[in-house]
Amino acid sequence: MQLKNDLLLRAAKGDAVERTPVWLMRQAGRILPEYRAVRASLSGFKELVETPELAAEVTIQPVDILDVDAAIIFSDILVVPEAMGLVYEMQEKRGPWFPSTIRTENDLRKLRVADPQEHLGYVLEAIKITKRALNGRVPLIGFAGAPWTILAYMVEGSGSKTFSAARGMLYTNPKLAHQLLRMITDTTIAYLKAQVKAGANLIQIFDSWAGILPPAHYRAFSLPYISEICDAIRDVPVTVFAKGAFFALEDFSRLNCETIGLDWNMDIRTSRKQVGPNKTLQGNMDPCLLYSSFETIQQETINMLKEFGPQRHIANLGHGVYPDTDPEKVKCFVQTVKEYSSIVNKEG
Ligand code: CP3
């Protein structure tokens, strides 16, 4: 189906845009009272993720309410470990928790390379329902975690300040780490291909824990697997968002992907030099800006747009929007991007 608003896809491919597209990581979620209402009627987060009609409903909410230029399918990166055989729980306030973890060769034997149709069919169904309901209004973003970030959760068993068990494995048993990364990568490639087949218009890879690795370990245990995924997904544009990986921006310039996500620690001009002119950059406002006044939000957003320039940029935050953000402040960010970038583009 022809998209009515394809700004995101054109910006990703480096085609000319009449204004900068904008969306927010974690836009589908707790910032919206409408999301909390759907969520409150259920047993928990997982029931929402696993009920395709409801996942589709909360995917579309930010398009209706916040007026963003893309929808991102409501799911989680942790559906992949579960499909491989490692069940997760989402604990209120504490976040994700895995009753069992992967620490030994024996643990690894309990895992399988997942079959997307069989083990992740609920996400694929949610994508199909969302596409039908969106009716071409905006593109739909599919996603997965980068293999390193997924390994970090599978080994650690929960979120962590240090991820010392996961990082430790890279020193104590690199062979096991590579075996696990192999299985995650094979699962992820099949899963992302299935998402594209179901209707995803762009794929984002989240390497949320990139920034905790030393550069040499990042190049050995994360980059090659991300690179393989990029090479495998060539039918739609791919975005790589590796939080904290300022040290890898030059490596990213060589990836077979269209867009690199920047977090708010990354200097925009330095990042542009490192990534080079041939990729689109996405980001990178500090999510805490949205706690400030409307005037400050407008001013800082305009400053950000000036630094990125009017082409090859997708406006976003530098990480997910915080749950206690006022949706009116999000709307201010979105509208400022739309208004300011349209004026600049008209002026040429
Ligand atoms: O709007 C969207 O971005 C789409 C939905 C989405 C969720 N998680 C829903 C969610 C996406 C893209 C993710 C990705 C995700 N999940 C990442 C990568 C992005 C990042 O933030 O770095 C990671 C690391 C996870 C793992 C995860 N899921 C954690 C650590 C937590 C707990 C912390 C938190 O934000 O609450 C989750 C839970 C989660 N995933 C929620 C949502 C809306 C909140 C749970 C709830 O509503 O009860």
Boltz pocket constraint, residues with backbone or C-beta under 6 A from the ligand:
constraints:
  - pocket:
      binder: B
      contacts: [[A, 24], [A, 25], [A, 26], [A, 27], [A, 28], [A, 29], [A, 30], [A, 39], [A, 45], [A, 72], [A, 73], [A, 74], [A, 75], [A, 76], [A, 77], [A, 78], [A, 90], [A, 94], [A, 95], [A, 96], [A, 143], [A, 159], [A, 206], [A, 208], [A, 320]]
      max_distance: 6.0
